[in-house]
Amino acid sequence: MRKTIEWLIALTLAGTLAGCATTQPPVRIQEAIGTMNAHMPEYVAEANAALESGEHPDAERLTGVGVRLQEGMEALDRWAEGENIQQEGGEQ
C-alpha cells in the first residue's frame, strides 16, 4: 500500500510539473512583460551610467543587479512568447 501511495504522489507531481511547463501566461501578462522588456534596456543603461558618473560606493554591485534584472526580463519575455527557455546546465 505504501508503494502505491508513493507512486501516486510521484505521478501527480510529474503531471503537475508537465502542465506548468506547457501552460502559457494570460494575454495581459504577456503584454505587460513585453512592455517592461521593451523599456528595461534603456532604464538599466541610464541607471548604470548614473551609478558610474556619481561614483556610488556600490556602483559595481548595483550595475550587476541591473544587468541581471534585464536578463531576467528578457527570459520572461521569451517565456511569454512561448519560446523554450534553457538554463545553464539543463532544460527547464
GIRANOR-V47298 format. One line per field, one symbol per residue. phi: phi as a letter, one per 30 degrees, with the letter a starting at -180 (. if undefined). Layout:
phi=???
This chain:
phi=.ddddddddddddddddddddcdcdeeededdddddddceedddddddddddddhddceddddddddddddddddddddddjddccddjldc
